[in-house]
Amino acid sequence: MIHPSYVDLMQAVNSRTEEGEEPVISSRYSIVMATARRARQIVAGDEALVRAKGSTKPLSIAVEELNQGEVHILTEADKEAERARIAAELAAAAEAADAQDEEEDDEDEEEDGD
């Protein structure tokens, strides 16, 4: 038997949702996909967030991370909010860079005028 079970993992992942909200995970397939994705991240070099009991295998570590609530699965709404936040940060950074470029251009024009 797999420990923790699919049911235990689904409960751990969905523990962040409030009553009445749609659960983040509703199937075994979703749990398998989430753990596989996290295991690939660990294989690619991401640091493990927990120590799996008696194992250094990436999949075991990923399962334990989900079970302990160290890794969160984003809903589509969460993903969209994150994309919007990143887009706003990028726009603000671009605006700041443009303002600095204009300021530098003004300084260069003043030096040329002297």
Kinemage of the C-alpha trace (Angstrom):
@kinemage 1
@onewidth
@group {chain A} dominant
@subgroup {mainchain}
@vectorlist {calphas} color= white
{ca met a 1} P 0.000 0.000 0.000
{ca ile a 2} L 1.171 3.521 -0.750
{ca his a 3} L 1.773 5.735 2.271
{ca pro a 4} L 0.322 8.300 2.393
{ca ser a 5} L -2.669 7.123 0.403
{ca tyr a 6} L -4.207 9.061 -2.472
{ca val a 7} L -7.065 10.027 -0.187
{ca asp a 8} L -4.649 11.343 2.469
{ca leu a 9} L -2.747 13.365 -0.132
{ca met a 10} L -5.961 14.800 -1.557
{ca gln a 11} L -7.052 15.855 1.934
{ca ala a 12} L -3.655 17.424 2.641
{ca val a 13} L -3.680 19.393 -0.612
{ca asn a 14} L -7.305 20.472 -0.210
{ca ser a 15} L -6.863 21.475 3.443
{ca arg a 16} L -6.196 25.091 2.335
{ca thr a 17} L -9.595 25.433 0.704
{ca glu a 18} L -12.376 26.943 2.728
{ca glu a 19} L -15.752 25.323 3.163
{ca gly a 20} L -17.899 25.795 0.085
{ca glu a 21} L -14.926 26.348 -2.261
{ca glu a 22} L -14.139 23.923 -5.026
{ca pro a 23} L -11.298 21.568 -4.012
{ca val a 24} L -7.916 22.090 -5.666
{ca ile a 25} L -7.547 18.358 -6.305
{ca ser a 26} L -10.491 16.107 -7.015
{ca ser a 27} L -8.936 12.993 -8.561
{ca arg a 28} L -6.068 10.559 -8.266
{ca tyr a 29} L -4.906 11.671 -11.687
{ca ser a 30} L -4.397 15.217 -10.402
{ca ile a 31} L -2.308 13.958 -7.483
{ca val a 32} L -0.193 11.809 -9.809
{ca met a 33} L 0.372 14.739 -12.183
{ca ala a 34} L 1.264 17.120 -9.337
{ca thr a 35} L 3.742 14.731 -7.731
{ca ala a 36} L 5.299 13.863 -11.093
{ca arg a 37} L 5.740 17.547 -11.949
{ca arg a 38} L 7.339 18.281 -8.575
{ca ala a 39} L 9.589 15.196 -8.862
{ca arg a 40} L 10.813 16.461 -12.256
{ca gln a 41} L 11.575 19.849 -10.676
{ca ile a 42} L 13.651 18.114 -7.994
{ca val a 43} L 15.490 16.038 -10.614
{ca ala a 44} L 16.190 19.270 -12.537
{ca gly a 45} L 17.898 20.743 -9.488
{ca asp a 46} L 15.233 22.328 -7.279
{ca glu a 47} L 15.998 21.938 -3.620
{ca ala a 48} L 13.869 19.472 -1.680
{ca leu a 49} L 11.696 21.202 0.913
{ca val a 50} L 11.437 18.171 3.219
{ca arg a 51} L 13.295 14.978 3.943
{ca ala a 52} L 11.354 11.910 2.879
{ca lys a 53} L 11.353 9.137 5.435
{ca gly a 54} L 14.094 6.722 4.446
{ca ser a 55} L 14.266 7.740 0.784
{ca thr a 56} L 16.133 10.110 -1.459
{ca lys a 57} L 14.033 9.327 -4.522
{ca pro a 58} L 12.558 12.468 -6.108
{ca leu a 59} L 9.043 11.024 -6.294
{ca ser a 60} L 9.075 10.061 -2.601
{ca ile a 61} L 10.285 13.540 -1.721
{ca ala a 62} L 7.546 15.117 -3.869
{ca val a 63} L 4.856 13.005 -2.203
{ca glu a 64} L 6.127 13.965 1.241
{ca glu a 65} L 6.255 17.657 0.283
{ca leu a 66} L 2.614 17.544 -0.786
{ca asn a 67} L 1.622 15.596 2.308
{ca gln a 68} L 3.318 18.106 4.623
{ca gly a 69} L 1.847 21.088 2.776
{ca glu a 70} L 5.212 22.449 1.661
{ca val a 71} L 4.177 22.519 -2.006
{ca his a 72} L 0.921 24.122 -3.085
{ca ile a 73} L -0.996 23.369 -6.238
{ca leu a 74} L -2.355 26.480 -7.874
{ca thr a 75} L -5.886 26.639 -9.195
{ca glu a 76} L -6.561 28.278 -12.546
{ca ala a 77} L -7.689 31.426 -10.704
{ca asp a 78} L -4.436 31.413 -8.694
{ca lys a 79} L -2.403 31.020 -11.891
{ca glu a 80} L -4.246 33.920 -13.565
{ca ala a 81} L -3.731 36.140 -10.514
{ca glu a 82} L -0.020 35.271 -10.501
{ca arg a 83} L 0.274 36.065 -14.219
{ca ala a 84} L -1.444 39.426 -13.657
{ca arg a 85} L 0.859 40.217 -10.716
{ca ile a 86} L 3.961 39.391 -12.778
{ca ala a 87} L 2.685 41.437 -15.733
{ca ala a 88} L 2.080 44.426 -13.449
{ca glu a 89} L 5.577 44.117 -11.973
{ca leu a 90} L 7.120 43.917 -15.447
{ca ala a 91} L 5.156 46.955 -16.611
{ca ala a 92} L 6.238 48.931 -13.546
{ca ala a 93} L 9.881 47.935 -14.083
{ca ala a 94} L 9.711 48.917 -17.756
{ca glu a 95} L 8.154 52.248 -16.844
{ca ala a 96} L 10.888 52.909 -14.283
{ca ala a 97} L 13.574 52.005 -16.823
{ca asp a 98} L 12.017 54.360 -19.405
{ca ala a 99} L 11.918 57.178 -16.862
{ca gln a 100} L 15.564 56.613 -15.993
{ca asp a 101} L 16.516 56.582 -19.690
{ca glu a 102} L 14.706 59.898 -20.199
{ca glu a 103} L 16.460 61.356 -17.161
{ca glu a 104} L 19.849 60.267 -18.502
{ca asp a 105} L 19.016 61.713 -21.929
{ca asp a 106} L 18.098 65.039 -20.296
{ca glu a 107} L 21.394 65.051 -18.394
{ca asp a 108} L 23.318 64.333 -21.615
{ca glu a 109} L 21.544 67.206 -23.388
{ca glu a 110} L 22.405 69.560 -20.522
{ca glu a 111} L 26.086 68.550 -20.707
{ca asp a 112} L 26.127 69.064 -24.484
{ca gly a 113} L 24.581 72.519 -24.058
{ca asp a 114} L 27.413 73.696 -21.779
